[in-house]
Structures are given as C-alpha cells and as structure tokens.
Amino acid sequence: MELVGSTLTATYAHPRPTPTNFLPAISTMASSYKNQFPHYSLTRSLSLPWRPSTYYKVAAITPTLAPSSKSSQGLTQSKMLPFVSNRTALFTRYTPDDWYRSNLTNYKESETSRHSAERLRVDTSRMIQDKDQQTRKTQTDTTKNLGERVNDIVFWKSELNHEIDEMIGETNALTDMKKRLERALAETEGPLQVAQECLLHREKRMGIDLVHDDVEKQLLTEVDVIKSCQERMKRHLDKAIAQLASDRAAQHELEKDLSDKQAAHRIDDKCHHLRNTSDGISYYRGVERVDATISVPESWAKFTDDNILRSQSERAASSKLRDDIENLLVVTANEMWNQFNRVNVAFTNRISETADAKNKIQTHLAKTLQEIFQTEMTIAAIRKAIRDKGPPLKVAHTRLDERTRRPNVELCRDSTQLRLVNEVHEIDDTIQSLQQRLRDAEDTLQMLVHTKSNLEHDLAVKANSLFIDQEKCMGMRKTFPNTLRLVGYT
C-alpha cells in the first residue's frame, strides 16, 4: 500500500502546463500504464476482468493491507502476484473524481482548440478577402493615377505642339522681316553715295562760293540721317540674327521636351493598359528599391511650363522686334525722304537763303550751346544723384551684414530681411538707371558737341556754286529710291 502514495516517475507525471488540479489526457495515461505493466504475463486464473466495478471493488479493500505491506517487502514479485491486495496496490493511482476531472479537462481543451481553430478560419477568410480587396483597390488607384498621368502628358504634348507651331510661324515671319531689313539696308547705299558725291562736288567751288551754307548743312544732315538709319538697321539686324538664334534654341528645347513627352507617353500608356492577364508581365526583384527619378510632379510640370514660357517670351520678343523693325523701316524711309526733300528745297532756295544762312546757323549754334550747357548741368545733377545713393546703400548693406550675425534660429527670413534685400536691389536699380541716364546724357552731349562743330564750320562756308548745285548735284538726286524700296519690299 505504500506504493499508492509514492512519487510519480512516469512520463505523464510532467505534462505540458495545465491547471494543477487536473490530470493529463487519457491517451497519455494509457501509454504510461503500458510502460509500467510487468514484463511477464499473468496467468489466466489470476487475471481479473478489466472493469471499473471489479477494479474499484478490489481497490476498496486496500486500506486493510497497510499493516501487512511492510512485512511483505522481502517477498519476490512471483510470490506477491497471486494476491489481489498486491495487484491493487500496484495499479491503483487515481480516484473517480480524478477520472471525471480529467474528462472535463479534455472536453474543455477540445472546445478551446475547436474555438481557436474556428476563429483562425474566420479571421483567415476575412483577412484573405480584405487583402484581396486592398490589392484590387491599390491596383485600381495605380491605374487611375497612370491614366491621369497620361492625360497630363497629352495635355502638355498638345501645348508643346501648339507652341512649336507658333514658334515656327514666328521664326519664318522674323526671317522674312530680316530679309526685308537687309534689302532696305542695301538700298540706303545709293542715297548715301549721292549725298557724299554732292558734298565732294561742292568742295570744288572757288573763292567766296566755297562756303558751308544751308545746302551743305542739309547734305551733311542727310548723310548723318542715312548713316544713323544704317546704324539702327544694323543694330536691329544683329538683334534679328540673335533673336532667330534664341527662337531656334527655344524651339529646339520644345522639340526635345516633346520627344521626351512622346517617349514617356508611350511608356505610361503601355503601363496604363497592363492588366493581370496581360502578356509580358514578370517579376523584377528589387525594382521598387531603385529610385532613378530626377524630378517631382511640380518640377516636371514647371520644366515644360518654363520651356513654354521661355518660348512665349522669345515669341513675344520676336514679335516686338518685328514691329520695331517695321516701325524702323517706316521711320527711316520717312526720315530719308524728308531729309531728301529738305536738301532739294535747300538747293532750290539757295540764293534766297544765302543772306539768312548766317543768322540761322548762329541761332542753331546758340541753341546747341544752350543745350550743351543744360546737358552738362544735367550730367552734374545725375552724378550728384549717384553719389547721394551711396550712403543709403551702405546703410542697407551694413544692416544686412549685421543681421547675418543673429544666432541660430534668430536667422529668420522675416519681412525686415526681405525689405532690406529689396532696398538694396532698389538702390542698385536706381544707380544703374542713373548711370544709364548718365551715359545717355554723355552721348547726347557728344552728339551736341558734334553738331556744334558742324555749325561752327557752316558759319565759315556760306556760298555755293549754282552750276554744281543745279547741274551736277540736282541731276544726281533724281535717282533717289522710292518708299517701297526703302522699306525693303522690292
């Protein structure tokens, strides 16, 4: 009977963690019984039916065997087996309550396992549906984004095509205007040579007739007008050449951008039409970690927008230049024709105007000197104004320099900082404007000085040879080109 209270050493004595008042599963107990059963077989006469009633009936009398168990320790197993009390002491380990509790434990474990499995199945099914929905939604959003991207590319392509067409038309128009300007510039050579030859012929006068009268002045003015027209034409011709280069450069950028847009449109359109059943789809491991992008949607749109804006700016500049050239051709033609007529009138009225020539020249000279004086005063005022802008600029620079020493986050681009920067720019612009105005005034002064020199020379020359004026000079001036040729149409 002492074996009933002995320490358990079978494998089921250390089961997986369960409540301390429950026993292991029945299957585990059964295997343990097999392991603990004696290796020899009992005789048929001594074996009892394995029934609960018999088993517990025998086990019920085990308390009476406690005193004799000590005395039977010295006996061998073969001598102890025939007694029922000995067999009961060997195999009785649990009570009926233990057996019922074990069954209840197994039932609860079974229900718990089934409930866990059911929850797992439901959660797994729900997860599969959710992930499938999420995948389809993500792919739909991606396809929608690709469609929007394709639409954006198509929009910018149309804008680029329109701008390229406009630029081509503007370039052709500017090219035609440049050719007109070149023809008009070539037409000015004839009148210039006529005016210069008239001056050379008038130099052959002798004695008192070798004077610089109003005709001489008008001829010189005509030469100056023609040369001034030529200079303006040449400047505008250089501007037209440079503008054509800028137009072609802008057109090249547009065409390059359009080519890139076409390639991107083919690729994105192909991606937009790809489906799960499409051919050619494959795995590209690690492609999501490759970031070869060099722009964002804002900078991408800004790049094309800048190209279009640049082209539009160049077109506007080209159109303005064409208008300027058109106005220049009309103005120069009128100036040359007006001067031509003035010279002819001067030649016709030479004799009647000889007496008044000196007074007119003196009057013009006085006005020129007055203008020179006023221009010099203006130049002095401009220079003083430029000097006066120095202290405010120094103050603004000093303030900006001091504010750069603010510590850490105090280096804030506040309104004061922006106003100081704007103040510096404004003062710089003012100085630049004044300097430009100073250069203009100096140029005007130089022109006035040149005119004064001519007038002083005209005061010494008053007479003209009638034969040279009527026969030679007026005969040559009949070949002056018409207005259509002067504006470059023929």
C-alpha positions in Angstrom: 0.0 0.0 0.0 2.9 2.3 0.3 3.2 2.3 -3.5 -0.1 4.3 -3.7 1.5 7.4 -2.1 4.9 7.1 -3.8 6.3 9.8 -6.1 5.2 9.6 -9.7 8.1 9.0 -12.1 6.2 8.1 -15.3 6.2 10.3 -18.4 2.7 11.6 -17.7 4.0 13.0 -14.4 5.4 16.0 -16.3 2.8 17.1 -18.8 2.5 20.4 -20.7 1.3 23.3 -18.4 -2.2 22.7 -17.3 -4.1 23.6 -14.1 -2.6 21.9 -11.1 -5.8 20.2 -10.1 -6.2 18.3 -13.4 -4.5 15.2 -14.8 -3.0 14.5 -18.2 -5.0 13.3 -21.2 -6.4 9.7 -21.1 -4.3 8.7 -24.1 -1.1 9.7 -22.3 -2.2 7.8 -19.2 -2.9 4.7 -21.3 0.6 4.7 -22.8 2.0 5.2 -19.3 0.1 2.2 -18.0 1.6 0.1 -20.7 5.1 1.2 -19.8 4.5 0.4 -16.1 3.0 -3.0 -16.7 5.2 -6.0 -15.5 7.2 -7.7 -18.3 5.8 -11.1 -17.5 2.3 -12.1 -18.2 -0.1 -13.2 -15.5 -1.8 -16.5 -15.6 -5.3 -16.6 -16.8 -6.6 -17.8 -13.4 -5.1 -14.9 -11.6 -6.0 -12.1 -14.0 -9.2 -10.1 -13.3 -11.6 -8.6 -15.8 -10.6 -5.0 -16.6 -13.8 -3.5 -15.5 -14.4 -0.4 -13.3 -16.7 -2.3 -10.9 -14.2 -5.0 -10.3 -11.3 -2.6 -10.2 -12.8 -0.3 -7.7 -14.3 -3.2 -5.7 -10.8 -4.6 -5.2 -9.3 -1.1 -4.6 -11.9 -0.5 -1.9 -10.3 -3.1 0.5 -6.8 -1.7 0.1 -6.8 0.2 3.4 -6.7 -3.2 5.3 -3.4 -4.1 3.6 -1.4 -1.3 5.1 -0.1 -3.2 8.1 1.0 -6.2 6.1 2.7 -4.3 3.3 5.8 -3.8 5.3 6.0 -7.4 6.2 5.8 -8.4 2.5 8.6 -6.3 1.3 11.0 -9.1 1.5 8.9 -11.3 -0.8 9.6 -11.6 -4.5 7.2 -10.5 -7.2 6.3 -14.0 -8.1 5.1 -14.6 -4.6 3.2 -11.4 -4.3 1.2 -11.6 -7.6 -1.4 -14.2 -6.7 -2.8 -11.9 -4.0 -5.5 -9.4 -5.1 -4.3 -6.9 -2.5 -0.9 -6.8 -4.0 -2.2 -6.2 -7.5 -4.4 -3.4 -6.4 -1.6 -1.7 -4.6 0.5 -1.8 -7.8 -2.1 -0.5 -10.3 -4.4 1.9 -8.4 -3.3 5.5 -8.9 -6.4 7.8 -9.3 -9.8 8.2 -7.8 -13.1 8.5 -9.8 -13.1 12.3 -9.2 -9.7 12.4 -10.9 -11.1 10.5 -13.8 -14.1 12.8 -14.2 -11.9 15.9 -13.9 -9.6 14.5 -16.5 -12.5 14.0 -18.9 -13.8 17.5 -18.2 -10.3 18.9 -18.9 -10.2 17.1 -22.2 -13.6 18.3 -23.1 -12.7 21.9 -22.3 -9.4 21.6 -24.2 -11.2 20.2 -27.2 -13.7 23.0 -27.1 -11.0 25.6 -26.7 -9.0 24.1 -29.6 -12.0 24.0 -31.8 -13.0 27.5 -31.0 -9.5 28.7 -31.6 -9.4 26.9 -35.0 -12.8 28.3 -35.9 -11.7 31.8 -35.0 -8.5 31.3 -37.0 -10.5 30.1 -40.0 -12.9 33.0 -39.8 -10.1 35.5 -39.3 -8.1 34.0 -42.1 -11.0 34.1 -44.5 -11.7 37.7 -43.6 -8.0 38.6 -43.9 -7.9 37.0 -47.4 -10.9 38.9 -48.5 -9.6 42.2 -47.1 -6.2 41.8 -48.6 -7.7 40.9 -51.9 -9.9 44.0 -51.8 -7.0 46.1 -50.8 -4.8 44.7 -53.6 -7.6 45.4 -56.2 -8.1 48.9 -54.8 -4.4 49.7 -54.8 -4.1 48.4 -58.4 -7.2 50.5 -59.4 -5.7 53.6 -57.8 -2.4 53.0 -59.5 -4.2 52.5 -62.9 -6.2 55.7 -62.2 -3.0 57.6 -61.4 -1.4 56.3 -64.6 -4.4 57.4 -66.6 -4.2 60.9 -65.0 -0.5 60.9 -65.8 -1.2 60.0 -69.4 -3.8 62.8 -69.6 -1.3 65.3 -68.2 1.3 64.2 -70.7 -1.2 64.5 -73.5 -2.1 68.0 -72.3 1.5 69.1 -72.2 2.1 67.5 -75.6 -0.7 69.5 -77.1 0.7 72.6 -75.5 4.1 71.9 -76.8 2.8 71.1 -80.3 0.8 74.4 -80.4 3.8 76.4 -79.1 6.1 74.7 -81.7 3.8 75.6 -84.5 3.5 79.2 -83.2 7.3 79.4 -82.9 7.8 78.1 -86.4 5.4 80.7 -87.8 7.1 83.4 -85.8 10.6 82.3 -86.9 9.5 82.4 -90.5 8.0 85.8 -90.1 11.1 87.1 -88.4 13.2 85.6 -91.2 11.2 87.4 -93.8 11.4 90.6 -91.9 15.2 90.2 -91.6 15.4 89.8 -95.4 13.4 93.0 -95.8 15.7 94.8 -93.4 18.7 93.5 -95.4 17.2 94.8 -98.7 16.3 98.1 -97.1 19.8 98.4 -95.7 21.3 97.8 -99.1 19.0 100.4 -100.7 20.5 103.1 -98.4 23.9 102.8 -100.0 22.7 104.7 -103.2 21.4 107.8 -101.4 24.4 107.8 -99.1 26.7 107.8 -102.1 24.7 110.6 -103.8 24.8 112.7 -100.7 28.5 112.2 -100.3 29.2 113.0 -104.0 27.2 116.2 -103.7 29.4 117.2 -100.8 32.5 116.4 -102.9 31.3 118.4 -105.8 30.5 121.4 -103.6 34.1 121.3 -102.4 35.2 122.3 -106.0 33.7 125.8 -105.6 36.2 128.6 -105.7 36.6 131.8 -103.7 33.7 133.2 -101.8 31.4 130.5 -103.2 33.3 127.9 -101.2 31.0 128.3 -98.2 29.2 126.0 -95.9 25.6 127.2 -96.4 22.2 125.6 -95.6 22.5 123.2 -98.5 25.8 122.0 -97.1 24.3 121.5 -93.7 21.3 119.6 -95.1 23.6 117.4 -97.1 25.7 116.7 -94.0 22.5 116.1 -92.1 21.3 113.8 -94.9 24.5 111.8 -94.6 24.1 111.7 -90.8 20.5 110.6 -91.2 21.3 107.9 -93.7 24.2 106.7 -91.5 22.1 106.8 -88.4 19.4 104.8 -90.3 22.1 102.4 -91.3 23.4 102.0 -87.8 19.9 101.4 -86.5 19.2 99.0 -89.2 22.5 97.1 -88.5 21.7 97.0 -84.8 18.2 95.7 -85.5 19.7 93.2 -88.0 22.1 92.0 -85.3 19.1 91.8 -82.9 17.1 89.8 -85.5 20.0 87.4 -86.0 20.4 86.9 -82.3 16.6 86.6 -81.8 16.4 84.0 -84.6 19.1 82.0 -82.7 17.1 82.4 -79.5 14.0 81.3 -81.3 15.6 78.3 -82.7 17.1 77.4 -79.3 13.7 77.7 -77.7 12.2 75.6 -80.5 14.9 73.0 -80.0 14.1 72.8 -76.3 10.5 72.5 -77.1 11.1 69.7 -79.6 13.4 67.9 -77.2 10.8 68.2 -74.5 8.1 67.0 -76.9 10.3 64.0 -77.9 10.7 63.1 -74.2 7.0 63.5 -73.6 6.2 61.2 -76.6 8.5 58.5 -75.2 7.0 58.9 -71.7 3.5 58.8 -73.2 4.2 55.5 -75.0 5.6 54.0 -71.8 2.9 55.3 -69.4 0.2 54.4 -71.9 1.5 50.9 -72.1 1.7 50.7 -68.3 -1.9 52.1 -68.1 -3.2 49.3 -70.3 -1.4 46.5 -68.5 -3.6 44.1 -66.6 -3.1 41.0 -64.5 -3.8 38.9 -67.6 -1.5 40.9 -69.9 1.5 39.4 -71.7 4.9 40.4 -70.8 4.4 41.0 -67.1 7.1 39.5 -64.9 8.9 39.8 -61.6 11.7 42.3 -61.3 13.2 41.7 -57.8 14.4 44.9 -56.1 13.0 47.3 -58.7 11.0 49.1 -56.0 14.2 50.0 -54.3 15.7 51.6 -57.4 14.9 55.3 -57.4 16.1 56.7 -60.7 13.7 59.7 -60.7 15.2 63.2 -61.0 12.0 65.3 -60.7 8.7 65.6 -58.9 5.3 66.4 -60.5 5.8 70.1 -59.6 9.3 70.3 -61.1 8.2 68.2 -64.1 5.3 70.5 -64.9 7.4 73.5 -64.2 10.1 72.3 -66.6 7.7 72.2 -69.5 5.9 75.3 -68.4 9.2 77.1 -68.2 10.1 75.9 -71.7 6.7 77.1 -73.0 7.0 80.4 -71.1 10.5 80.8 -72.5 9.2 80.1 -76.0 6.3 82.5 -75.5 8.8 85.1 -74.1 11.0 84.6 -77.2 8.0 84.8 -79.4 6.8 88.0 -77.8 10.3 89.4 -78.1 10.5 88.3 -81.7 7.1 89.8 -82.4 8.1 93.0 -80.7 11.3 93.0 -82.7 9.4 92.6 -85.9 7.2 95.5 -85.0 10.2 97.5 -84.1 11.8 96.7 -87.5 8.6 97.5 -89.3 8.4 100.8 -87.5 12.1 101.4 -88.1 11.8 100.8 -91.8 8.9 103.3 -92.0 10.6 105.8 -89.8 13.9 105.6 -91.7 12.2 105.8 -95.0 10.3 108.9 -93.9 13.4 110.4 -92.3 15.5 109.9 -95.5 12.7 111.1 -97.8 12.1 114.1 -95.6 15.7 114.9 -95.5 16.0 114.3 -99.2 13.2 116.8 -99.8 14.7 119.3 -97.4 18.0 119.1 -99.3 16.2 119.7 -102.6 14.4 122.6 -101.2 17.6 123.9 -99.8 19.2 123.6 -103.2 16.2 125.4 -104.8 16.2 128.3 -102.3 19.9 128.5 -102.1 20.2 132.0 -103.4 17.3 133.4 -101.4 18.5 131.7 -98.3 22.2 132.8 -98.5 21.5 136.0 -96.6 19.7 134.3 -93.9 22.2 131.4 -93.6 24.4 133.0 -91.1 21.6 134.0 -88.7 20.1 130.6 -88.9 23.4 129.0 -88.2 24.1 131.3 -85.3 20.7 130.6 -83.9 21.2 126.9 -84.2 24.6 127.2 -82.7 23.2 129.2 -79.7 20.5 126.6 -79.1 23.1 123.9 -79.4 25.4 125.6 -76.9 22.4 126.2 -74.6 21.5 122.5 -74.9 25.1 121.6 -74.2 25.1 123.8 -71.1 21.8 122.2 -69.9 23.1 118.8 -70.7 26.3 119.4 -68.7 24.1 120.6 -65.8 22.0 117.5 -66.1 25.2 115.3 -66.1 26.4 117.1 -63.0 23.0 116.5 -61.3 23.0 112.9 -62.3 26.5 112.4 -60.9 25.4 114.0 -57.7 22.4 111.8 -57.5 24.5 108.7 -58.0 26.8 109.9 -55.2 23.8 110.6 -52.9 22.7 107.0 -53.3 26.0 105.7 -51.7 25.1 106.3 -48.0 21.7 104.6 -48.2 23.2 101.7 -49.9 26.0 101.4 -47.3 23.4 101.6 -44.5 21.4 98.8 -46.2 24.5 96.7 -46.7 25.6 97.3 -43.1 22.2 96.3 -41.8 22.2 93.1 -43.8 25.7 92.3 -42.7 24.9 92.9 -39.0 21.7 90.7 -39.3 23.8 87.8 -40.6 25.3 87.6 -37.0 22.0 86.7 -35.4 22.4 83.4 -33.6 20.8 80.1 -34.5 17.0 80.2 -35.3 17.1 84.0 -35.0 18.4 83.9 -38.5 14.9 84.4 -39.7 13.9 85.5 -43.2 11.4 88.0 -41.8 9.8 90.9 -43.6 12.6 93.1 -42.4 15.2 90.9 -44.1 13.1 90.8 -47.3 12.7 94.6 -47.2 16.4 95.1 -46.7 17.2 92.9 -49.7 14.6 94.7 -51.7 16.0 98.1 -50.6 19.5 97.0 -51.8 18.0 95.9 -55.1 16.0 99.1 -55.5 19.1 101.3 -54.8 21.2 99.2 -57.2 18.5 99.5 -59.8 18.3 103.3 -59.2 22.1 103.6 -59.5 22.0 101.5 -62.7 19.2 103.7 -64.1 21.1 106.8 -63.2 24.3 105.5 -64.7 22.4 104.6 -67.8 20.9 108.0 -67.9 24.3 109.5 -67.4 25.7 107.6 -70.3 22.7 108.7 -72.4 23.3 112.3 -71.4 27.0 112.0 -72.2 26.1 110.5 -75.6 23.7 113.4 -76.1 26.4 115.8 -75.1 28.8 114.3 -77.6 26.2 114.5 -80.3 25.5 118.1 -79.4 29.2 118.9 -79.4 29.5 117.2 -82.8 26.5 119.3 -84.1 28.1 122.5 -82.6 31.3 121.7 -84.5 29.4 121.3 -87.8 27.5 124.5 -87.2 30.7 126.4 -86.5 32.1 125.0 -89.7 29.0 126.1 -91.5 29.4 129.6 -90.4 32.6 129.8 -92.4 31.1 128.4 -95.6 28.0 130.3 -96.9 28.3 130.3 -100.7 27.5 127.6 -103.2 28.3 127.2 -106.8 25.0 127.4 -108.8 26.3 125.2 -111.6 27.4 122.5 -109.2 24.1 122.7 -107.3 21.8 122.7 -110.3 23.6 120.7 -112.9 25.6 118.1 -111.0 24.0 117.8 -107.6 20.4 118.1 -108.6 21.0 115.8 -111.6 22.3 113.0 -109.4 19.5 113.4 -106.9 16.9 112.3 -109.4 17.8 108.7 -108.8 16.7 108.6 -105.2 14.9 105.3 -104.5 11.2 105.2 -103.8 9.5 104.4 -100.5 8.7 100.8 -101.3 12.4 100.1 -102.0 13.4 101.9 -98.8 11.1 99.7 -96.7 12.5 96.6 -98.3 9.6 95.3 -100.3 11.4 95.3 -103.7 
